[in-house]
Amino acid sequence: MARMFEFGEVVEGYPIRVVNEREARAGAGILLLFGLIAFSQAFLNGSFTMTRMVILVFAADFAIRVLINPRFAPSLILGRYAVRKQAPDYVGATQKRFAWGLGLAIALLMIVWNLLLNQAGPVALLGCVTCILLLFFESSFGICVGCAIYNWIWPGQAQLCPGGVCDMPAARPAITRLGWAQGATLLATVAAIAMTAPFVAGMQGPRYFGPGAAAMGGPNQAEDDCTAPAIARFIGMGARWRERNGC
């Protein structure tokens, strides 16, 4: 029973309790996927059902991580399975617990605001966007924002930081540095996108051909027909389609 309520794993050769960073990033990616789907439904379609379900799942998942044991958190169970054939990347458990505690605090705030008080608006938007950004940074870049905050509050206390940032020398390796040519390439890409966007935005919507084209909004559909295409109705965007087409 004592082993059930503990945080981090004891691994030979490491002086502190650790968690597998690969598993943590995989779990963050899983939560990010469902968070993005829920956010899209709320933002584009005005449906908060999935958002509320995801908030509850987030809260339960982070509560298990922080208050019981990360090994029993559903997202980390799936994450462990997904990366089971990859060599573990051990990071300090203490700062991870602090970071996941911040995630739990945000989830509890969203439960009060969105479920108990039934409120939306800027507070709900800020909470959702914050969670999505934190999960995105961890799953995509391996950047644990909560761990960085922990190290800022208690300098030098964090050990085995993700990516070895706690021990990164002042003179970073050449492979991690950027030059002017790379910056120019990035700016040129952004400029090209900005110049292309108006042209793409002015293009006529795609037309569907082949069997079922009429049902999907193809060329056989009457121009004055305000029935949303089947594909729009299937993804829950029927009302949005009618609005965009002046129906």
DATADA-V32306 format. One record per pair of residues at least 12 apart in sequence whose C-alpha atoms are under 10 Angstrom apart, sorted by the first residue. I is the first residue (numbers start at 1). GAP is how many residues later the second one is. Records with the same first field share a line. If there is no record, write none. Layout:
# DATADA-V32306
I=GAP + GAP
This chain:
# DATADA-V32306
3=65 + 66
4=64 + 65 + 66 + 67 + 68
5=59 + 60 + 61 + 62 + 63 + 64 + 65
6=59 + 60 + 61 + 62 + 63 + 64 + 65
7=12 + 58 + 59 + 60 + 61 + 62 + 63 + 64 + 86 + 87 + 89 + 90
8=12 + 57 + 61 + 62 + 63 + 83 + 84 + 85 + 86 + 88 + 89
9=60 + 61 + 62 + 81 + 83 + 84
11=79
14=76 + 77 + 78 + 146
15=77 + 144
16=75 + 76 + 77 + 78 + 143 + 144
17=73 + 74 + 75 + 76 + 77 + 142
18=71 + 72 + 73 + 74 + 75 + 76 + 77 + 78 + 141 + 142
19=51 + 52 + 69 + 70 + 71 + 72 + 73 + 74 + 75 + 77 + 78 + 141
20=56 + 60 + 63 + 67 + 68 + 69 + 70 + 71 + 72 + 73 + 142
21=67 + 68 + 69 + 70 + 71 + 72 + 75 + 117 + 118 + 121 + 123 + 140 + 141 + 142
22=54 + 57 + 58 + 60 + 61 + 62 + 64 + 65 + 66 + 67 + 68 + 69 + 117 + 120 + 140
23=52 + 53 + 54 + 55 + 56 + 57 + 58 + 59 + 60 + 61 + 63 + 65 + 66 + 67 + 116
24=46 + 51 + 52 + 53 + 55 + 56 + 59 + 65 + 67 + 72 + 114 + 115 + 118
25=51 + 54 + 55 + 58 + 110 + 111 + 112 + 113 + 114 + 115 + 116 + 117 + 118 + 119
26=49 + 50 + 51 + 52 + 53 + 54 + 55 + 56 + 57 + 112 + 113 + 114
27=46 + 47 + 48 + 49 + 50 + 51 + 52 + 53 + 55 + 108 + 111 + 112
28=47 + 48 + 51 + 104 + 106 + 107 + 108 + 109 + 110 + 111 + 112 + 114
29=46 + 50 + 103 + 106 + 107 + 108 + 109 + 110 + 111
30=45 + 46 + 48 + 49 + 105 + 109
31=23 + 26 + 27 + 30 + 44 + 45 + 100 + 101 + 104 + 105 + 108
32=99 + 100 + 101 + 102 + 103 + 104 + 106 + 107
33=99 + 102 + 103
34=16 + 17 + 19 + 20 + 23 + 24 + 98
35=15 + 16 + 19 + 20 + 23 + 93 + 94 + 96 + 97 + 100
36=15 + 18 + 92 + 93 + 95 + 96
37=13 + 14 + 17
38=12 + 13 + 14 + 15 + 16 + 17 + 90
39=12 + 15 + 86 + 89 + 90 + 93
41=194 + 195 + 196
42=78 + 83
43=82
44=192 + 193 + 195 + 196
45=190 + 191 + 192 + 193 + 194 + 195
46=190 + 191 + 193 + 194
47=189
48=66 + 67 + 72
51=63 + 64 + 77
52=58 + 59 + 62 + 63
53=62
54=53
55=51 + 52 + 53 + 54 + 55 + 56 + 59 + 60 + 73
56=51 + 52 + 54 + 55 + 59
57=17 + 18 + 50
58=16 + 17 + 45 + 46 + 48 + 49 + 50 + 53 + 73
59=44 + 45 + 46 + 47 + 48 + 49 + 50 + 51 + 52
60=13 + 14 + 44 + 47 + 48
61=12 + 13 + 14 + 15 + 39 + 42 + 43 + 46
62=12 + 13 + 35 + 38 + 39 + 40 + 41 + 42 + 43 + 45 + 46
63=37 + 38 + 40 + 41 + 42 + 44 + 45
64=40
65=31 + 32 + 35 + 36 + 39
66=30 + 31 + 32 + 33 + 34 + 35 + 36 + 37 + 38
67=30 + 34
70=27 + 30
89=71 + 73 + 74
90=70 + 71 + 72 + 73
91=67 + 68 + 69 + 70 + 71 + 72 + 73
92=55 + 66 + 67 + 68 + 69 + 70
93=54 + 65 + 66 + 67 + 68
94=53 + 56 + 63 + 64 + 65 + 66
95=49 + 51 + 52 + 53 + 54 + 55 + 56 + 62 + 63 + 64 + 65 + 66 + 67
96=48 + 49 + 50 + 51 + 52 + 54 + 62 + 65 + 66
97=49 + 50 + 53
98=48 + 49 + 51 + 52
99=35 + 45 + 46 + 47 + 48 + 49 + 50 + 51
100=44 + 46 + 47
101=45
102=29 + 43 + 44
103=27 + 28 + 31 + 32 + 43
106=21 + 22 + 24 + 25
107=20 + 21 + 24
109=14 + 15 + 18
110=13 + 14 + 15 + 16 + 17 + 18
111=13
113=14
133=12
134=12
138=24
141=22
142=20 + 21
143=18 + 19 + 20 + 22
144=17 + 18 + 19
147=14 + 15
148=13 + 14 + 17 + 18
151=15
206=12 + 13
207=12 + 13
208=12 + 13
212=18
213=16 + 17
214=15 + 16
215=12 + 13 + 14 + 15 + 16
216=12 + 13 + 14 + 15 + 16 + 17
217=12 + 13 + 14 + 15
224=23
225=17 + 22
226=15 + 16 + 17 + 19 + 20 + 21
227=12 + 14 + 15 + 20
228=12 + 13 + 14 + 15 + 17 + 19
229=12 + 13
